[in-house]
């Protein structure tokens, strides 16, 4: 999914972003409004991670909408793994 497509569908996808990055607030999502640079900037403020790291996480998040849907029998849930590699809530792995 490109950012132009994501921007058009932001209202639907913003809840996925909020579940993915738990520090995002409803206000943050309204401000971001599908704008990639705003998302990166707000994530950088909330998490304090390096910009390149956050950009990598945002790319992975975007790619997750292009990946085939995982079946219910899959050992890894759709929201697991992506976005969990950066220092976050408890020191590691909660981004």
Backbone as CSV, one residue per row, in Angstrom:
resi,resn,N_x,N_y,N_z,CA_x,CA_y,CA_z,C_x,C_y,C_z
1,UNK,0.845,-1.176,0.000,0.000,0.000,0.000,0.889,1.237,0.000
2,UNK,0.593,2.174,-0.858,1.355,3.419,-0.902,0.781,4.393,0.119
3,UNK,1.531,5.450,0.381,1.030,6.433,1.339,-0.174,7.179,0.794
4,UNK,-0.280,7.331,-0.510,-1.481,7.960,-1.065,-2.712,7.112,-0.769
5,UNK,-2.574,5.798,-0.914,-3.683,4.891,-0.601,-3.976,4.887,0.898
6,UNK,-2.915,4.885,1.699,-3.088,4.889,3.137,-3.787,6.163,3.599
7,UNK,-3.403,7.288,3.016,-4.011,8.569,3.386,-5.510,8.550,3.132
8,UNK,-5.923,7.979,2.015,-7.343,7.896,1.675,-8.088,7.022,2.680
9,UNK,-7.429,5.972,3.166,-8.065,5.033,4.087,-7.685,5.279,5.548
10,UNK,-7.132,6.437,5.851,-6.591,6.693,7.181,-7.610,6.474,8.296
11,UNK,-8.858,6.872,8.104,-9.848,6.692,9.167,-9.957,5.228,9.580
12,UNK,-9.928,4.328,8.614,-10.009,2.904,8.930,-8.693,2.374,9.496
13,UNK,-7.583,2.842,8.945,-6.272,2.311,9.331,-5.718,2.936,10.606
14,UNK,-6.260,4.064,11.015,-5.722,4.739,12.192,-5.858,3.888,13.451
15,UNK,-6.904,3.104,13.550,-7.036,2.220,14.722,-5.967,1.129,14.720
16,UNK,-5.587,0.665,13.537,-4.478,-0.292,13.448,-3.191,0.372,13.942
17,UNK,-2.991,1.627,13.549,-1.807,2.361,13.984,-1.822,2.546,15.500
18,UNK,-2.979,2.823,16.045,-3.080,3.037,17.497,-2.800,1.743,18.265
19,UNK,-3.259,0.618,17.743,-2.953,-0.665,18.393,-1.478,-1.021,18.225
20,UNK,-0.932,-0.636,17.095,0.466,-0.941,16.787,1.410,-0.118,17.666
21,UNK,1.153,1.168,17.751,1.947,2.078,18.575,1.047,2.575,19.689
22,UNK,1.124,1.941,20.825,0.173,2.182,21.912,0.254,3.571,22.521
23,UNK,1.305,4.284,22.289,1.423,5.640,22.843,0.687,6.691,22.005
24,UNK,0.231,6.337,20.832,-0.529,7.287,20.014,-1.890,7.534,20.644
25,UNK,-2.289,8.782,20.674,-3.601,9.147,21.210,-4.565,9.405,20.056
26,UNK,-5.832,9.524,20.396,-6.841,9.851,19.381,-6.504,11.200,18.740
27,UNK,-6.030,12.139,19.540,-5.648,13.451,19.001,-4.483,13.315,18.032
28,UNK,-3.486,12.506,18.393,-2.351,12.267,17.490,-2.840,11.759,16.143
29,UNK,-3.756,10.811,16.170,-4.268,10.224,14.927,-4.988,11.261,14.078
30,UNK,-5.716,12.161,14.726,-6.384,13.236,13.963,-5.361,14.183,13.348
31,UNK,-4.310,14.500,14.106,-3.266,15.399,13.607,-2.507,14.740,12.457
32,UNK,-2.204,13.467,12.593,-1.463,12.745,11.557,-2.253,12.717,10.259
33,UNK,-3.524,12.393,10.332,-4.432,12.417,9.179,-3.848,11.761,7.933
34,UNK,-3.096,10.672,8.130,-2.533,9.959,6.986,-1.249,10.538,6.439
35,UNK,-0.699,11.555,7.094,0.532,12.187,6.638,1.736,11.451,7.228
36,UNK,2.531,10.858,6.387,3.657,10.041,6.825,4.644,10.826,7.683
37,UNK,4.997,12.015,7.265,5.969,12.820,8.013,5.447,13.160,9.403
38,UNK,4.161,13.452,9.508,3.583,13.731,10.830,3.626,12.484,11.704
39,UNK,3.310,11.331,11.113,3.365,10.080,11.870,4.769,9.845,12.404
40,UNK,5.768,9.974,11.554,7.157,9.761,11.969,7.529,10.745,13.077
41,UNK,7.177,12.011,12.905,7.506,13.033,13.903,6.855,12.773,15.248
42,UNK,5.589,12.412,15.236,4.877,12.150,16.489,5.416,10.893,17.163
43,UNK,5.714,9.865,16.377,6.302,8.663,16.960,7.661,8.974,17.577
44,UNK,8.416,9.814,16.918,9.725,10.189,17.437,9.573,10.916,18.779
45,UNK,8.575,11.785,18.885,8.326,12.474,20.156,7.915,11.504,21.254
46,UNK,7.018,10.581,20.928,6.505,9.645,21.931,7.523,8.603,22.369
47,UNK,8.317,8.118,21.430,9.200,7.005,21.736,10.663,7.391,21.891
48,UNK,11.043,8.545,21.369,12.423,8.992,21.509,13.435,8.176,20.729
49,UNK,12.966,7.395,19.783,13.861,6.572,18.975,14.434,7.415,17.831
50,UNK,15.514,6.925,17.251,16.149,7.592,16.118,15.191,7.619,14.929
51,UNK,15.215,8.688,14.182,14.295,8.863,13.051,14.367,7.702,12.059
52,UNK,15.562,7.251,11.736,15.698,6.144,10.772,15.019,4.877,11.283
53,UNK,15.128,4.634,12.563,14.492,3.460,13.159,12.983,3.569,13.038
54,UNK,12.457,4.727,13.322,11.013,4.933,13.230,10.559,4.822,11.782
55,UNK,11.302,5.393,10.858,10.939,5.276,9.443,10.902,3.817,9.001
56,UNK,11.839,3.017,9.498,11.845,1.585,9.201,10.584,0.914,9.750
57,UNK,10.203,1.281,10.958,8.988,0.728,11.574,7.738,1.136,10.791
58,UNK,7.704,2.372,10.332,6.554,2.856,9.562,6.476,2.113,8.234
59,UNK,7.628,1.866,7.600,7.625,1.079,6.352,7.094,-0.335,6.606
60,UNK,7.526,-0.938,7.696,7.052,-2.287,8.034,5.551,-2.274,8.300
61,UNK,5.067,-1.250,8.972,3.641,-1.109,9.244,2.872,-1.002,7.927
62,UNK,3.370,-0.192,7.013,2.724,-0.013,5.717,2.717,-1.327,4.940
63,UNK,3.853,-2.035,4.954,3.941,-3.310,4.248,2.987,-4.346,4.813
64,UNK,2.670,-4.245,6.092,1.790,-5.235,6.716,0.403,-5.225,6.087
65,UNK,0.022,-4.130,5.450,-1.275,-4.067,4.781,-1.224,-4.651,3.380
66,UNK,-0.028,-4.879,2.886,0.138,-5.505,1.574,0.318,-7.008,1.704
67,UNK,0.725,-7.456,2.886,0.986,-8.885,3.107,-0.328,-9.656,3.113
68,UNK,-0.289,-10.911,2.701,-1.503,-11.729,2.747,-1.971,-11.880,4.183
69,UNK,-3.287,-11.962,4.370,-3.865,-12.121,5.697,-3.441,-13.452,6.288
70,UNK,-3.091,-13.443,7.557,-2.726,-14.681,8.240,-3.992,-15.414,8.644
71,UNK,-3.928,-16.703,8.585,-5.079,-17.504,8.982,-5.156,-17.570,10.493
72,UNK,-6.315,-17.948,11.007,-6.509,-18.073,12.446,-5.580,-19.129,13.032
73,UNK,-5.160,-20.095,12.218,-4.285,-21.152,12.717,-2.816,-20.751,12.705
74,UNK,-2.513,-19.574,12.175,-1.128,-19.119,12.117,-0.583,-18.931,13.533
75,UNK,0.652,-19.372,13.778,1.219,-19.234,15.112,1.536,-17.786,15.480
76,UNK,1.587,-16.917,14.496,1.900,-15.512,14.772,0.694,-14.671,14.387
77,UNK,0.175,-13.913,15.332,-0.962,-13.033,15.055,-0.521,-11.918,14.130
78,UNK,-1.472,-11.337,13.423,-1.169,-10.300,12.438,-0.457,-9.116,13.069
79,UNK,-0.748,-8.762,14.316,-0.151,-7.596,14.949,1.151,-7.909,15.673
80,UNK,1.527,-9.174,15.778,2.760,-9.518,16.475,3.962,-9.291,15.579
81,UNK,5.065,-8.971,16.183,6.322,-8.879,15.474,6.592,-7.524,14.870
82,UNK,5.676,-6.953,14.151,5.908,-5.679,13.489,5.796,-4.562,14.512
83,UNK,6.786,-3.693,14.514,6.736,-2.552,15.408,7.176,-2.871,16.819
84,UNK,7.769,-4.020,17.039,8.136,-4.407,18.387,9.649,-4.507,18.560
85,UNK,10.408,-3.874,17.686,11.849,-4.074,17.705,12.613,-2.907,18.290
86,UNK,11.940,-1.852,18.661,12.605,-0.641,19.106,12.428,-0.492,20.613
87,UNK,13.364,0.168,21.241,13.234,0.444,22.667,11.906,1.146,22.892
88,UNK,11.166,0.672,23.844,9.837,1.231,24.070,9.443,1.203,25.514
89,UNK,8.256,0.703,25.812,7.630,0.768,27.119,8.520,0.267,28.262
90,UNK,9.050,-0.933,28.158,9.824,-1.497,29.256,11.272,-1.699,28.884
91,UNK,11.803,-0.847,28.077,13.214,-0.927,27.744,13.500,-1.567,26.398
92,UNK,12.804,-2.675,26.079,13.035,-3.329,24.788,11.756,-3.953,24.294
93,UNK,11.576,-3.853,23.001,10.554,-4.639,22.339,9.119,-4.210,22.511
94,UNK,8.826,-3.023,22.999,7.430,-2.636,23.161,7.037,-1.502,22.236
95,UNK,7.818,-1.227,21.232,7.517,-0.142,20.299,6.402,-0.604,19.443
